[in-house]
Amino acid sequence: MASTNRVTTKWLGDMAFESNNPSGLKFKIDASPEDGGKGEGLRPKALMLSSLAGCSGLDVASLIRKMKLDVSGFHIETNAELSDAHPQTYTKVSLEFHFFGKNLNRAKLEKAVSLSAEKYCGVMAMFREFAQMGVICHFHEE
């Protein structure tokens, strides 16, 4: 049987919602003041980008541990272009991985990112259905 995820999203009034997660945690979604909200929550399309970066980041963090790589930290900058026509959708998305450390093994880190992008990250596989995807690695020696 295929696994499933279930979330419940509750309207809080105005343009605000509260959504849960299978982890049991909750978060707020709200529109910007320009769009009638109070700007007190996360934006839905940006959440998609956070999900993409989070999915790939979890893969890479796991691979860093498995490969026993010396990395003091990393972050992911996700940039996305929206279509002009409505409904606006992402057409081009890039993830830029920034790795920090003293003895970065660039080849193995690039391999970890590649494995996530091509094999493990289900969110990236879904994004490929509607957007051109790109991944770049940056290395910052400390």
N, CA, C and O atoms as a MOPAC input file, in Angstrom:
PM7 MOZYME 1SCF
protein

 N      0.83600 1    -1.18600 1     0.00000 1
 C      0.00000 1     0.00000 1     0.00000 1
 C      0.88500 1     1.25600 1     0.00000 1
 O      1.86800 1     1.33000 1     0.73700 1
 N      0.53500 1     2.20900 1    -0.81000 1
 C      1.30900 1     3.44900 1    -0.90300 1
 C      1.14500 1     4.26000 1     0.37400 1
 O      0.06700 1     4.29800 1     0.96700 1
 N      2.23300 1     4.90900 1     0.79000 1
 C      2.13600 1     5.76100 1     1.96800 1
 C      1.46100 1     7.07300 1     1.58700 1
 O      1.50100 1     7.49800 1     0.43300 1
 N      0.85500 1     7.69000 1     2.55700 1
 C      0.15000 1     8.95100 1     2.31500 1
 C      0.52000 1     9.95800 1     3.39900 1
 O      0.96600 1     9.58500 1     4.48400 1
 N      0.33400 1    11.20000 1     3.09900 1
 C      0.43900 1    12.28300 1     4.07100 1
 C     -0.92300 1    12.94700 1     4.14900 1
 O     -1.63500 1    13.05200 1     3.15000 1
 N     -1.27300 1    13.38700 1     5.33300 1
 C     -2.53100 1    14.09600 1     5.50400 1
 C     -2.27000 1    15.31400 1     6.37100 1
 O     -1.66300 1    15.22000 1     7.43700 1
 N     -2.73700 1    16.44900 1     5.89700 1
 C     -2.66800 1    17.67700 1     6.67700 1
 C     -4.06000 1    18.29100 1     6.73100 1
 O     -4.88200 1    18.07300 1     5.84100 1
 N     -4.31100 1    19.05200 1     7.77300 1
 C     -5.56100 1    19.78700 1     7.89900 1
 C     -5.22200 1    21.26100 1     7.95100 1
 O     -4.35500 1    21.67600 1     8.72000 1
 N     -5.89600 1    22.04900 1     7.14300 1
 C     -5.66900 1    23.47800 1     7.06800 1
 C     -6.96900 1    24.18300 1     7.42700 1
 O     -7.99300 1    24.00300 1     6.76900 1
 N     -6.90900 1    24.99200 1     8.49000 1
 C     -8.10000 1    25.62900 1     9.05400 1
 C     -8.07000 1    27.12100 1     8.80700 1
 O     -7.05600 1    27.77500 1     9.05000 1
 N     -9.17700 1    27.66300 1     8.32400 1
 C     -9.30300 1    29.09900 1     8.09900 1
 C     -9.40800 1    29.80000 1     9.44600 1
 O    -10.21700 1    29.41000 1    10.28800 1
 N     -8.59900 1    30.82800 1     9.65400 1
 C     -8.59900 1    31.58700 1    10.90000 1
 C     -9.32900 1    32.92000 1    10.77100 1
 O     -9.39400 1    33.68900 1    11.73000 1
 N     -9.87400 1    33.19300 1     9.59500 1
 C    -10.51300 1    34.47700 1     9.32200 1
 C     -9.61900 1    35.32100 1     8.44400 1
 O     -8.42500 1    35.05400 1     8.30700 1
 N    -10.20700 1    36.34000 1     7.85200 1
 C     -9.49600 1    37.19300 1     6.89200 1
 C     -8.79500 1    36.30600 1     5.86400 1
 O     -9.44600 1    35.49900 1     5.20000 1
 N     -7.48400 1    36.44800 1     5.72600 1
 C     -6.72900 1    35.66700 1     4.74600 1
 C     -5.76500 1    34.69600 1     5.42700 1
 O     -4.79900 1    34.24000 1     4.81400 1
 N     -6.03200 1    34.38400 1     6.69400 1
 C     -5.10300 1    33.56200 1     7.46800 1
 C     -5.60800 1    32.13200 1     7.63500 1
 O     -6.80800 1    31.88500 1     7.75700 1
 N     -4.66400 1    31.20400 1     7.63600 1
 C     -4.94400 1    29.78600 1     7.83700 1
 C     -3.90500 1    29.20700 1     8.77900 1
 O     -2.79600 1    29.72900 1     8.89000 1
 N     -4.26400 1    28.13300 1     9.45300 1
 C     -3.31500 1    27.35300 1    10.23600 1
 C     -3.31400 1    25.95500 1     9.65700 1
 O     -4.36500 1    25.35200 1     9.44200 1
 N     -2.11000 1    25.44600 1     9.40600 1
 C     -1.97900 1    24.11600 1     8.82300 1
 C     -1.10700 1    23.26300 1     9.73400 1
 O     -0.15500 1    23.74700 1    10.34700 1
 N     -1.45600 1    21.98500 1     9.80800 1
 C     -0.62600 1    21.08600 1    10.60500 1
 C      0.27200 1    20.28600 1     9.68300 1
 O      0.24900 1    20.46600 1     8.46500 1
 N      1.04600 1    19.42200 1    10.25800 1
 C      2.01200 1    18.61900 1     9.53400 1
 C      2.02100 1    17.24400 1    10.17400 1
 O      1.74600 1    17.13800 1    11.36900 1
 N      2.32600 1    16.18500 1     9.43400 1
 C      2.37400 1    14.85700 1    10.05800 1
 C      3.29400 1    14.78300 1    11.28100 1
 O      3.16800 1    13.85800 1    12.08400 1
 N      4.20800 1    15.73300 1    11.43400 1
 C      5.07800 1    15.76800 1    12.61500 1
 C      4.31600 1    16.21100 1    13.85800 1
 O      4.79900 1    16.05100 1    14.97900 1
 N      3.11900 1    16.76900 1    13.65300 1
 C      2.34100 1    17.29500 1    14.76500 1
 C      2.51400 1    18.78600 1    14.95500 1
 O      1.80100 1    19.39000 1    15.75700 1
 N      3.44200 1    19.39300 1    14.23600 1
 C      3.66600 1    20.83000 1    14.33500 1
 C      2.66700 1    21.59200 1    13.47300 1
 O      2.11500 1    21.04800 1    12.51700 1
 N      2.44000 1    22.85700 1    13.82200 1
 C      1.51900 1    23.71100 1    13.07700 1
 C      2.24600 1    24.96800 1    12.62200 1
 O      3.23500 1    25.38500 1    13.22600 1
 N      1.74100 1    25.56300 1    11.54900 1
 C      2.26800 1    26.84000 1    11.09000 1
 C      1.14200 1    27.65100 1    10.48600 1
 O      0.09500 1    27.11700 1    10.12200 1
 N      1.37500 1    28.95700 1    10.38600 1
 C      0.36200 1    29.87500 1     9.88900 1
 C      0.67700 1    30.29200 1     8.46200 1
 O      1.83300 1    30.52300 1     8.10700 1
 N     -0.35600 1    30.38400 1     7.66000 1
 C     -0.27700 1    30.85700 1     6.28000 1
 C     -1.10000 1    32.14000 1     6.21700 1
 O     -2.20900 1    32.18500 1     6.74800 1
 N     -0.57600 1    33.17800 1     5.57700 1
 C     -1.31400 1    34.43100 1     5.46200 1
 C     -0.85400 1    35.14900 1     4.19300 1
 O      0.26300 1    34.95700 1     3.71400 1
 N     -1.74100 1    35.97100 1     3.67500 1
 C     -1.41400 1    36.79000 1     2.50600 1
 C     -0.72200 1    38.06800 1     2.96800 1
 O     -0.80700 1    38.45600 1     4.13300 1
 N     -0.04300 1    38.70500 1     2.03500 1
 C      0.59400 1    39.98500 1     2.32500 1
 C     -0.49100 1    41.05700 1     2.48200 1
 O     -1.61300 1    40.86900 1     2.01000 1
 N     -0.17200 1    42.16800 1     3.13300 1
 C     -1.15100 1    43.25300 1     3.24600 1
 C     -1.65500 1    43.73400 1     1.88000 1
 O     -2.81600 1    44.12000 1     1.74600 1
 N     -0.77300 1    43.71000 1     0.86200 1
 C     -1.19400 1    44.13200 1    -0.48900 1
 C     -2.27400 1    43.20800 1    -1.04800 1
 O     -3.07200 1    43.61100 1    -1.89400 1
 N     -2.29000 1    41.96800 1    -0.56800 1
 C     -3.26700 1    40.98900 1    -1.05400 1
 C     -4.39100 1    40.73800 1    -0.04100 1
 O     -5.09800 1    39.73400 1    -0.13000 1
 N     -4.55000 1    41.65300 1     0.92000 1
 C     -5.67200 1    41.55900 1     1.85000 1
 C     -5.38100 1    40.84900 1     3.15600 1
 O     -6.27600 1    40.71600 1     3.99100 1
 N     -4.15900 1    40.38800 1     3.35800 1
 C     -3.81300 1    39.71500 1     4.60700 1
 C     -3.11500 1    40.65500 1     5.56300 1
 O     -3.01300 1    41.85700 1     5.31800 1
 N     -2.63900 1    40.09300 1     6.65300 1
 C     -1.90100 1    40.87300 1     7.64200 1
 C     -0.40200 1    40.59200 1     7.58500 1
 O      0.37500 1    41.19300 1     8.32800 1
 N      0.00100 1    39.68200 1     6.70700 1
 C      1.41500 1    39.35700 1     6.57900 1
 C      1.96500 1    38.63700 1     7.79300 1
 O      3.15600 1    38.73600 1     8.08700 1
 N      1.10600 1    37.91000 1     8.50600 1
 C      1.51300 1    37.24200 1     9.74000 1
 C      1.76800 1    35.74800 1     9.57000 1
 O      1.82800 1    35.00700 1    10.55100 1
 N      1.91400 1    35.31700 1     8.34500 1
 C      2.15600 1    33.90100 1     8.11100 1
 C      3.01400 1    33.68500 1     6.88400 1
 O      3.41700 1    34.63400 1     6.21100 1
 N      3.28200 1    32.44400 1     6.60800 1
 C      4.08700 1    32.06100 1     5.45500 1
 C      3.24100 1    32.11000 1     4.18500 1
 O      2.02400 1    31.93500 1     4.23300 1
 N      3.89200 1    32.34800 1     3.05700 1
 C      3.19800 1    32.41200 1     1.77000 1
 C      3.21700 1    31.03800 1     1.10800 1
 O      4.24000 1    30.35400 1     1.15100 1
 N      2.10900 1    30.62000 1     0.49700 1
 C      2.03100 1    29.27000 1    -0.07400 1
 C      3.08700 1    28.94300 1    -1.12400 1
 O      3.70000 1    27.87800 1    -1.05300 1
 N      3.31600 1    29.82000 1    -2.09000 1
 C      4.30000 1    29.49300 1    -3.12300 1
 C      5.70900 1    29.44000 1    -2.54300 1
 O      6.50300 1    28.58200 1    -2.92800 1
 N      6.02700 1    30.34400 1    -1.62300 1
 C      7.34100 1    30.31900 1    -0.98600 1
 C      7.50800 1    29.05500 1    -0.14600 1
 O      8.61400 1    28.52500 1    -0.03900 1
 N      6.42300 1    28.57100 1     0.44700 1
 C      6.47900 1    27.30900 1     1.19800 1
 C      6.89800 1    26.15800 1     0.29400 1
 O      7.60800 1    25.24800 1     0.72100 1
 N      6.45500 1    26.20500 1    -0.95300 1
 C      6.87200 1    25.16700 1    -1.89900 1
 C      8.39000 1    25.16500 1    -2.06300 1
 O      9.01500 1    24.10700 1    -2.12700 1
 N      8.97800 1    26.36400 1    -2.12900 1
 C     10.43100 1    26.46500 1    -2.27400 1
 C     11.13800 1    25.98300 1    -1.01100 1
 O     12.17900 1    25.33000 1    -1.08400 1
 N     10.56400 1    26.30900 1     0.15000 1
 C     11.12900 1    25.81400 1     1.40700 1
 C     11.06200 1    24.29400 1     1.46700 1
 O     11.99300 1    23.64800 1     1.94800 1
 N      9.96700 1    23.72100 1     0.98000 1
 C      9.83400 1    22.26200 1     0.95400 1
 C     10.87900 1    21.63300 1     0.04500 1
 O     11.46500 1    20.60200 1     0.37300 1
 N     11.10300 1    22.26500 1    -1.09600 1
 C     12.11200 1    21.77300 1    -2.03300 1
 C     13.50200 1    21.80700 1    -1.39300 1
 O     14.22300 1    20.80900 1    -1.41400 1
 N     13.87300 1    22.95100 1    -0.82800 1
 C     15.18900 1    23.07800 1    -0.20500 1
 C     15.31200 1    22.16000 1     1.00400 1
 O     16.36400 1    21.56000 1     1.22300 1
 N     14.25000 1    22.04800 1     1.78600 1
 C     14.27900 1    21.17700 1     2.95200 1
 C     14.45000 1    19.72100 1     2.59100 1
 O     15.21100 1    18.99900 1     3.23500 1
 N     13.74200 1    19.28500 1     1.55900 1
 C     13.83700 1    17.89200 1     1.10600 1
 C     15.26300 1    17.58100 1     0.64600 1
 O     15.85700 1    16.58900 1     1.06600 1
 N     15.79600 1    18.42700 1    -0.20900 1
 C     17.14400 1    18.19400 1    -0.71000 1
 C     18.17100 1    18.36600 1     0.40600 1
 O     19.14500 1    17.61600 1     0.47700 1
 N     17.95700 1    19.34500 1     1.27100 1
 C     18.87100 1    19.56600 1     2.38200 1
 C     18.94400 1    18.38100 1     3.32400 1
 O     20.02500 1    18.03200 1     3.79900 1
 N     17.80000 1    17.75300 1     3.60100 1
 C     17.79600 1    16.55800 1     4.44900 1
 C     18.60800 1    15.43700 1     3.80800 1
 O     19.36400 1    14.73900 1     4.48300 1
 N     18.44000 1    15.27300 1     2.49200 1
 C     19.23000 1    14.26000 1     1.77600 1
 C     20.71800 1    14.54100 1     1.91900 1
 O     21.49900 1    13.65300 1     2.26100 1
 N     21.10200 1    15.78200 1     1.65400 1
 C     22.51900 1    16.14500 1     1.66900 1
 C     23.09100 1    16.01200 1     3.08100 1
 O     24.20500 1    15.51700 1     3.24700 1
 N     22.34700 1    16.44500 1     4.09300 1
 C     22.82200 1    16.31100 1     5.47600 1
 C     23.04300 1    14.84500 1     5.82800 1
 O     24.02400 1    14.50300 1     6.48800 1
 N     22.13100 1    13.98100 1     5.38900 1
 C     22.28200 1    12.54800 1     5.64600 1
 C     23.51100 1    11.99300 1     4.93400 1
 O     24.25600 1    11.19200 1     5.49900 1
 N     23.71600 1    12.42000 1     3.70000 1
 C     24.87300 1    11.94100 1     2.93800 1
 C     26.18200 1    12.47500 1     3.50600 1
 O     27.19100 1    11.76900 1     3.48100 1
 N     26.19100 1    13.70400 1     4.01800 1
 C     27.38500 1    14.25300 1     4.66600 1
 C     27.76500 1    13.35900 1     5.84400 1
 O     28.93900 1    13.05100 1     6.05300 1
 N     26.75000 1    12.94500 1     6.61100 1
 C     27.01000 1    12.07300 1     7.76700 1
 C     27.51800 1    10.71600 1     7.30500 1
 O     28.50800 1    10.20900 1     7.83300 1
 N     26.84100 1    10.12200 1     6.31300 1
 C     27.23700 1     8.79400 1     5.83100 1
 C     28.62600 1     8.79300 1     5.20800 1
 O     29.38400 1     7.83700 1     5.37200 1
 N     28.96300 1     9.87300 1     4.48800 1
 C     30.26700 1     9.97100 1     3.84100 1
 C     31.35100 1    10.46400 1     4.79800 1
 O     32.52600 1    10.53000 1     4.43800 1
 N     30.94300 1    10.80800 1     6.02500 1
 C     31.86600 1    11.31500 1     7.05200 1
 C     32.66100 1    12.51900 1     6.54000 1
 O     33.88200 1    12.58200 1     6.67900 1
 N     31.94300 1    13.46100 1     5.95100 1
 C     32.57600 1    14.65200 1     5.40000 1
 C     32.72600 1    15.72400 1     6.47000 1
 O     31.90100 1    15.83000 1     7.37800 1
 N     33.76900 1    16.50500 1     6.35700 1
 C     34.04400 1    17.58400 1     7.29500 1
 C     33.40300 1    18.86400 1     6.75700 1
 O     33.98100 1    19.55600 1     5.91900 1
 N     32.20300 1    19.16500 1     7.25100 1
 C     31.46000 1    20.35200 1     6.83400 1
 C     30.99000 1    21.05100 1     8.10900 1
 O     30.30400 1    20.44600 1     8.93200 1
 N     31.35700 1    22.32200 1     8.27400 1
 C     30.93200 1    23.02700 1     9.48600 1
 C     29.50200 1    23.54900 1     9.35300 1
 O     28.83600 1    23.80300 1    10.35600 1
 N     29.03800 1    23.70700 1     8.12800 1
 C     27.66700 1    24.15600 1     7.91400 1
 C     27.36300 1    24.31100 1     6.43600 1
 O     28.26200 1    24.33900 1     5.59500 1
 N     26.08500 1    24.40900 1     6.14100 1
 C     25.68200 1    24.73800 1     4.77800 1
 C     24.30100 1    25.36100 1     4.79300 1
 O     23.50700 1    25.14200 1     5.70900 1
 N     24.03400 1    26.13700 1     3.76700 1
 C     22.68500 1    26.66300 1     3.56500 1
 C     22.36000 1    26.60200 1     2.07500 1
 O     23.24200 1    26.45900 1     1.22800 1
 N     21.07000 1    26.71600 1     1.78900 1
 C     20.58500 1    26.60200 1     0.41600 1
 C     19.80500 1    27.86200 1     0.07900 1
 O     18.85900 1    28.21900 1     0.78200 1
 N     20.19700 1    28.52800 1    -0.98600 1
 C     19.44900 1    29.67000 1    -1.50100 1
 C     18.63900 1    29.17200 1    -2.68500 1
 O     19.19100 1    28.62200 1    -3.63800 1
 N     17.33500 1    29.36500 1    -2.62400 1
 C     16.44800 1    28.89600 1    -3.68600 1
 C     15.86200 1    30.10700 1    -4.39300 1
 O     15.26200 1    30.97700 1    -3.76300 1
 N     16.04000 1    30.15500 1    -5.70800 1
 C     15.53300 1    31.25000 1    -6.52700 1
 C     14.57700 1    30.67600 1    -7.55200 1
 O     14.84700 1    29.63900 1    -8.15800 1
 N     13.45100 1    31.36100 1    -7.74300 1
 C     12.44000 1    30.83900 1    -8.66400 1
 C     11.81400 1    31.96300 1    -9.48100 1
 O     11.56600 1    33.05900 1    -8.97800 1
 N     11.56800 1    31.66500 1   -10.74200 1
 C     10.87900 1    32.59700 1   -11.62500 1
 C      9.43700 1    32.15000 1   -11.77800 1
 O      9.15400 1    30.96600 1   -11.96100 1
 N      8.52300 1    33.12100 1   -11.69900 1
 C      7.10000 1    32.85000 1   -11.88400 1
 C      6.67600 1    33.21000 1   -13.30000 1
 O      7.23200 1    34.12300 1   -13.91000 1
 N      5.70300 1    32.49900 1   -13.81100 1
 C      5.14600 1    32.82100 1   -15.12000 1
 C      4.41000 1    34.15700 1   -15.04600 1
 O      3.99000 1    34.57700 1   -13.96700 1
 N      4.25300 1    34.82000 1   -16.17900 1
 C      3.50400 1    36.07500 1   -16.22100 1
 C      2.00500 1    35.82000 1   -16.18700 1
 O      1.24900 1    36.58700 1   -15.59000 1
 N      1.57900 1    34.73500 1   -16.83200 1
 C      0.15700 1    34.42600 1   -16.94200 1
 C     -0.38300 1    33.82900 1   -15.64300 1
 O      0.33300 1    33.15600 1   -14.90100 1
 N     -1.63500 1    34.08900 1   -15.39600 1
 C     -2.31100 1    33.51600 1   -14.21900 1
 C     -2.98000 1    32.20600 1   -14.58900 1
 O     -3.50300 1    32.10100 1   -15.69900 1
 N     -2.99300 1    31.21200 1   -13.73500 1
 C     -2.38300 1    31.23200 1   -12.41900 1
 C     -0.85400 1    31.19500 1   -12.55700 1
 O     -0.30700 1    30.41900 1   -13.34000 1
 N     -0.18500 1    32.04400 1   -11.78500 1
 C      1.26900 1    32.10800 1   -11.85800 1
 C      1.87300 1    30.83900 1   -11.26200 1
 O      1.53600 1    30.43300 1   -10.15000 1
 N      2.76500 1    30.23100 1   -12.02200 1
 C      3.44500 1    29.01500 1   -11.57300 1
 C      4.94500 1    29.20300 1   -11.74000 1
 O      5.39900 1    30.06000 1   -12.49800 1
 N      5.70000 1    28.39200 1   -11.02300 1
 C      7.15200 1    28.44600 1   -11.17200 1
 C      7.54200 1    27.83100 1   -12.51600 1
 O      7.07500 1    26.75200 1   -12.88100 1
 N      8.40500 1    28.53700 1   -13.24100 1
 C      8.86800 1    28.03600 1   -14.53300 1
 C     10.34300 1    27.65000 1   -14.49800 1
 O     10.78100 1    26.78300 1   -15.25400 1
 N     11.10300 1    28.29500 1   -13.62400 1
 C     12.53900 1    28.02800 1   -13.52300 1
 C     12.92900 1    28.16300 1   -12.06000 1
 O     12.62600 1    29.16600 1   -11.41300 1
 N     13.60600 1    27.13800 1   -11.54400 1
 C     13.99800 1    27.12200 1   -10.13300 1
 C     15.45200 1    26.68400 1   -10.02400 1
 O     15.87100 1    25.72400 1   -10.67100 1
 N     16.21500 1    27.39500 1    -9.20500 1
 C     17.60200 1    26.98300 1    -8.95800 1
 C     17.85400 1    26.90400 1    -7.46400 1
 O     17.36400 1    27.72200 1    -6.68500 1
 N     18.62500 1    25.90400 1    -7.08600 1
 C     19.07100 1    25.73600 1    -5.71300 1
 C     20.57200 1    25.95100 1    -5.69700 1
 O     21.30600 1    25.31700 1    -6.45500 1
 N     21.02700 1    26.84600 1    -4.83300 1
 C     22.44800 1    27.10800 1    -4.67700 1
 C     22.85900 1    26.65500 1    -3.28700 1
 O     22.45300 1    27.23800 1    -2.28100 1
 N     23.67300 1    25.60000 1    -3.24600 1
 C     24.18100 1    25.05900 1    -1.98900 1
 C     25.46900 1    25.78500 1    -1.64200 1
 O     26.38300 1    25.86200 1    -2.46300 1
 N     25.54400 1    26.31300 1    -0.43800 1
 C     26.73600 1    26.98200 1     0.06000 1
 C     27.29300 1    26.15000 1     1.21300 1
 O     26.67800 1    26.04600 1     2.27400 1
 N     28.46700 1    25.56000 1     0.98900 1
 C     29.11100 1    24.71400 1     1.99300 1
 C     30.25800 1    25.46500 1     2.64900 1
 O     31.00700 1    26.18400 1     1.98700 1
 N     30.38600 1    25.29000 1     3.96300 1
 C     31.42100 1    25.95600 1     4.74200 1
 C     32.25100 1    24.92000 1     5.49300 1
 O     31.71100 1    23.94300 1     6.01200 1
 N     33.54400 1    25.13200 1     5.55000 1
 C     34.41400 1    24.23400 1     6.29300 1
 C     35.87300 1    24.46200 1     5.96000 1
 O     36.20800 1    25.23300 1     5.06200 1
 N     36.73500 1    23.78000 1     6.69700 1
 C     38.18400 1    23.92100 1     6.51500 1
 C     38.73000 1    22.97100 1     5.46300 1
 O     39.62500 1    23.33500 1     4.69900 1
 N     38.20300 1    21.76800 1     5.41800 1
 C     38.71900 1    20.75200 1     4.48800 1
 C     37.57000 1    20.18500 1     3.66300 1
 O     37.26600 1    18.99500 1     3.74900 1
 N     36.94200 1    21.02600 1     2.87600 1
 C     35.78300 1    20.58400 1     2.10700 1
 C     36.20500 1    19.64300 1     0.98300 1
 O     37.09900 1    19.95500 1     0.19600 1
 N     35.55500 1    18.50400 1     0.92100 1
 C     35.78500 1    17.56100 1    -0.17000 1
 C     34.76500 1    17.90200 1    -1.25700 1
 O     33.64000 1    17.40200 1    -1.25100 1
 N     35.17100 1    18.74900 1    -2.17200 1
 C     34.25100 1    19.26600 1    -3.19200 1
 C     33.63000 1    18.16800 1    -4.03500 1
 O     32.43400 1    18.21800 1    -4.32300 1
 N     34.39800 1    17.19800 1    -4.43000 1
 C     33.87100 1    16.12200 1    -5.28900 1
 C     32.77200 1    15.33600 1    -4.57300 1
 O     31.73100 1    15.04200 1    -5.16000 1
 N     33.00700 1    14.99900 1    -3.30900 1
 C     32.00400 1    14.22400 1    -2.57000 1
 C     30.76400 1    15.06200 1    -2.25200 1
 O     29.64800 1    14.54200 1    -2.26000 1
 N     30.95000 1    16.34600 1    -1.97600 1
 C     29.79400 1    17.20800 1    -1.72800 1
 C     28.96700 1    17.39200 1    -2.99900 1
 O     27.73700 1    17.39100 1    -2.94700 1
 N     29.63600 1    17.54900 1    -4.12900 1
 C     28.91300 1    17.63200 1    -5.40100 1
 C     28.17200 1    16.33200 1    -5.67900 1
 O     27.06100 1    16.35600 1    -6.20700 1
 N     28.77200 1    15.20000 1    -5.33200 1
 C     28.12600 1    13.89400 1    -5.49500 1
 C     26.88600 1    13.80800 1    -4.60300 1
 O     25.84600 1    13.31400 1    -5.03900 1
 N     26.98600 1    14.28400 1    -3.35800 1
 C     25.84500 1    14.26500 1    -2.44200 1
 C     24.69000 1    15.10500 1    -2.99500 1
 O     23.53400 1    14.68300 1    -2.95500 1
 N     25.00800 1    16.28700 1    -3.50600 1
 C     23.97800 1    17.15700 1    -4.08100 1
 C     23.37000 1    16.50500 1    -5.31400 1
 O     22.15300 1    16.54200 1    -5.49900 1
 N     24.20200 1    15.91200 1    -6.15400 1
 C     23.72400 1    15.23400 1    -7.35700 1
 C     22.81000 1    14.05800 1    -7.01100 1
 O     21.77400 1    13.86900 1    -7.65000 1
 N     23.18600 1    13.27600 1    -6.01200 1
 C     22.34300 1    12.14600 1    -5.60300 1
 C     20.97800 1    12.63500 1    -5.11600 1
 O     19.94900 1    12.03700 1    -5.43200 1
 N     20.97800 1    13.70100 1    -4.36300 1
 C     19.70600 1    14.25400 1    -3.90900 1
 C     18.87100 1    14.71200 1    -5.10100 1
 O     17.69500 1    14.36600 1    -5.22100 1
 N     19.49100 1    15.49000 1    -5.97400 1
 C     18.77100 1    16.07300 1    -7.11100 1
 C     18.25500 1    15.02000 1    -8.08200 1
 O     17.14900 1    15.15100 1    -8.60600 1
 N     19.04000 1    13.98100 1    -8.32600 1
 C     18.69300 1    13.01000 1    -9.36300 1
 C     18.01400 1    11.74400 1    -8.85200 1
 O     17.31300 1    11.07100 1    -9.60800 1
 N     18.21400 1    11.41300 1    -7.57500 1
 C     17.75000 1    10.11500 1    -7.11200 1
 C     16.81800 1    10.16100 1    -5.90300 1
 O     15.81100 1     9.45300 1    -5.88200 1
 N     17.13200 1    10.97900 1    -4.89500 1
 C     16.44600 1    10.87000 1    -3.61900 1
 C     15.32800 1    11.87200 1    -3.35000 1
 O     14.33100 1    11.51000 1    -2.72600 1
 N     15.45800 1    13.10000 1    -3.79300 1
 C     14.51100 1    14.15300 1    -3.40600 1
 C     13.20900 1    14.07500 1    -4.21100 1
 O     13.16200 1    14.43800 1    -5.38600 1
 N     12.17300 1    13.59800 1    -3.55300 1
 C     10.86300 1    13.47900 1    -4.19800 1
 C     10.25000 1    14.82100 1    -4.53900 1
 O      9.53900 1    14.94100 1    -5.53600 1
 N     10.51400 1    15.82700 1    -3.72900 1
 C      9.96500 1    17.15200 1    -4.02700 1
 C     10.59600 1    17.69400 1    -5.30500 1
 O      9.91000 1    18.31400 1    -6.11700 1
 N     11.90100 1    17.46700 1    -5.49000 1
 C     12.54600 1    17.92100 1    -6.72200 1
 C     11.98000 1    17.18000 1    -7.93000 1
 O     11.79200 1    17.77300 1    -8.99300 1
 N     11.71300 1    15.90800 1    -7.77200 1
 C     11.10000 1    15.13800 1    -8.87200 1
 C      9.74600 1    15.74300 1    -9.24500 1
 O      9.40700 1    15.82900 1   -10.42500 1
 N      8.97800 1    16.16000 1    -8.24500 1
 C      7.68600 1    16.79000 1    -8.53100 1
 C      7.87400 1    18.13400 1    -9.22400 1
 O      7.15200 1    18.45100 1   -10.16900 1
 N      8.83600 1    18.92400 1    -8.76100 1
 C      9.09900 1    20.22900 1    -9.37600 1
 C      9.48400 1    20.07700 1   -10.84100 1
 O      9.12400 1    20.91500 1   -11.66700 1
 N     10.20900 1    19.02000 1   -11.16800 1
 C     10.62400 1    18.81100 1   -12.56000 1
 C      9.43300 1    18.65300 1   -13.50500 1
 O      9.56800 1    18.84100 1   -14.71400 1
 N      8.28500 1    18.31100 1   -12.96000 1
 C      7.07900 1    18.15400 1   -13.79000 1
 C      6.59200 1    19.48700 1   -14.35500 1
 O      5.88100 1    19.51100 1   -15.35900 1
 N      6.97100 1    20.60100 1   -13.71200 1
 C      6.44900 1    21.89300 1   -14.17300 1
 C      7.49600 1    23.00100 1   -14.29200 1
 O      7.17800 1    24.08900 1   -14.77200 1
 N      8.73900 1    22.74800 1   -13.86600 1
 C      9.74400 1    23.81300 1   -13.90100 1
 C     11.09600 1    23.27800 1   -14.35200 1
 O     11.42700 1    22.11300 1   -14.13300 1
 N     11.86600 1    24.15300 1   -14.98700 1
 C     13.25000 1    23.85100 1   -15.33000 1
 C     14.05800 1    23.97600 1   -14.03700 1
 O     13.98000 1    24.99400 1   -13.34900 1
 N     14.83200 1    22.94300 1   -13.71000 1
 C     15.55200 1    22.90000 1   -12.44100 1
 C     17.05900 1    23.05200 1   -12.65300 1
 O     17.61200 1    22.58200 1   -13.64800 1
 N     17.70300 1    23.71000 1   -11.70700 1
 C     19.15000 1    23.83700 1   -11.73200 1
 C     19.70800 1    23.76000 1   -10.32000 1
 O     19.06400 1    24.19000 1    -9.36300 1
 N     20.90600 1    23.21200 1   -10.19700 1
 C     21.56800 1    23.08400 1    -8.90200 1
 C     23.01900 1    23.53100 1    -9.05300 1
 O     23.70300 1    23.14200 1   -10.00000 1
 N     23.48300 1    24.35400 1    -8.10900 1
 C     24.84700 1    24.86500 1    -8.12800 1
 C     25.45000 1    24.68800 1    -6.73400 1
 O     24.75200 1    24.82900 1    -5.73100 1
 N     26.73400 1    24.38100 1    -6.67400 1
 C     27.43600 1    24.26400 1    -5.39600 1
 C     28.47400 1    25.37700 1    -5.28200 1
 O     29.20000 1    25.67400 1    -6.23100 1
 N     28.52700 1    25.98300 1    -4.09500 1
 C     29.53800 1    26.98800 1    -3.77100 1
 C     30.27500 1    26.50000 1    -2.53800 1
 O     29.66800 1    25.95800 1    -1.61400 1
 N     31.58900 1    26.69600 1    -2.52800 1
 C     32.42100 1    26.21700 1    -1.42600 1
 C     33.13200 1    27.39300 1    -0.77500 1
 O     33.77500 1    28.20500 1    -1.44100 1
 N     32.99900 1    27.46300 1     0.54100 1
 C     33.55900 1    28.55900 1     1.31400 1
 C     34.52100 1    27.97900 1     2.34700 1
 O     34.10400 1    27.46300 1     3.38400 1
 N     35.80900 1    28.07500 1     2.04700 1
 C     36.82800 1    27.55700 1     2.96200 1
 C     36.97700 1    28.53000 1     4.12100 1
 O     37.07900 1    29.74100 1     3.92700 1
 N     36.98600 1    27.98100 1     5.32300 1
 C     37.10000 1    28.83400 1     6.52500 1
 C     38.51800 1    28.86200 1     7.02500 1
 O     38.80900 1    29.52300 1     8.02200 1

